[in-house]
Amino acid sequence: MDFLSKSDLKTLLEHHEQPSVSLYMPTVKVGSETQQNPIRFKNLMKEAESKLEEIGIRLSDASEWLEQAKKLDELKFWEHQELGLAIFISPTAFHYYCLPIEVDEIVVVSDRFHLKPLLPLVNKNGRYFILALSQDNVRLIEATQFSAREIHVENIPENIDQALMYDEFSNTQFRIFTSSGGTRNPAPEAGAYHGQGSPDVDKIYLDILQYFYQVDKGIFDRLKDEDAPLVLAGVEYLLPLYHQANSYQHLLADGMTGNPKMLKPEELQTLTWEIVQPYFEQSYTEAVQRYHDLSGAQPEKTVTDLEEIVSAAYYQRLDSLFVASDYHQWGQFNPETNTVEIHEEAQPDDEDLLDFAAVYTALNGGTVYVEPQEKMPGEGAVAAIARY
């Protein structure tokens, strides 16, 4: 099952083709209600076909590329679901992702993919990573406030023995102390460590550090396009050592101490969420405060009019965008005339203008915050901070 990365989102953002079908559905992971997954999927595929016919696309012409999605409808596929499913289909592209977040059921047919529901996964909006460390096992877990799943990482040694070819290491007994408990500060110098049963504590320290340098290389290669926070979980003396080897710039100072080896991803998520929650709350709170400060001191830099926001997003004039996750505004934007049409109900060839603004803000390097409408800094479903 595909793992959605920031580079994946960029590929989806840049895809422009008529028609492009986006299908989102909530999914059930376990229990008798899992049988609803294929039923819901079939209904949404029928809705997609109906929307294609509405814009003049004959199903006989679309059957070949729609078949790629229909082939997913097998028992094995439905046995490995998360909280949501996203499928993107066009004549030249096909992508699908199991999502660790809940999504509303929706089908959109336009000249590009509908991507607003995915933005919380690649912005500072509740998605993070957990690196569970031990001497004989390393796991990387993708998590949100509500879910967690382990993801595969290439080129990481299975354990320290494999990394160093040093069998005697696992028989060594030692203790390592740090001045602040080991979860906040980088590792101290080797001479600050104290061991028991080992004549060469510095050698042990360097062995662990060398192991973590190899782990860090694999982690960095996997996360290099991400900006989501990474939180460590492991026995206390290992955490400051990994901080010293780390090259991923979004590693949090605090970590979860304890042996993570026997903990399931969901259990690690529960234990680490309290560490990362303030990070996400602070990020959004600071952005909202900045919006309010500017609305008083430089009101020309804050925007709430949807038509103006859509145009500004397209022409790279937005620094930050706040958009409601639970609201849609259908219409069309014509870049040649720089005009926006807003419709009370969706019409053929319409798209969600909030999604349009979010996609182009992200594509043009701006920051997008997707939250429920009640948390918007303005009174409506969208607000923005202009670059100039």
Salt bridges, closest charged atoms under 4 A:
GLU14 OE2 - LYS10 NZ 2.35
GLU17 OE1 - HIS15 NE2 3.09
GLU49 OE2 - LYS70 NZ 2.70
ASP61 OD2 - ARG58 NE 2.99
ASP73 OD2 - LYS42 NZ 2.49
GLU82 OE1 - LYS29 NZ 3.60
GLU105 OE1 - ARG40 NE 2.73
ASP111 OD2 - HIS16 NE2 3.95
ASP136 OD2 - LYS261 NZ 2.88
GLU142 OE2 - ARG127 NE 2.86
GLU142 OE1 - ARG149 NE 2.70
GLU154 OE2 - HIS152 NE2 3.52
ASP207 OD1 - LYS203 NZ 2.80
ASP221 OD2 - LYS217 NZ 3.33
GLU226 OE1 - ARG127 NH1 2.93
ASP227 OD2 - LYS6 NZ 3.01
ASP254 OD1 - ARG184 NH1 3.20
ASP319 OD2 - ARG290 NH1 2.75
GLU341 OE1 - HIS343 NE2 3.31
ASP350 OD2 - HIS343 ND1 2.74
GLU351 OE1 - ARG112 NH2 2.80
ASP352 OD2 - LYS116 NZ 3.43
ASP352 OD2 - HIS328 ND1 2.89
ASP355 OD2 - ARG112 NH1 2.95
ASP355 OD2 - HIS114 ND1 3.59
GLU371 OE1 - LYS375 NZ 3.58
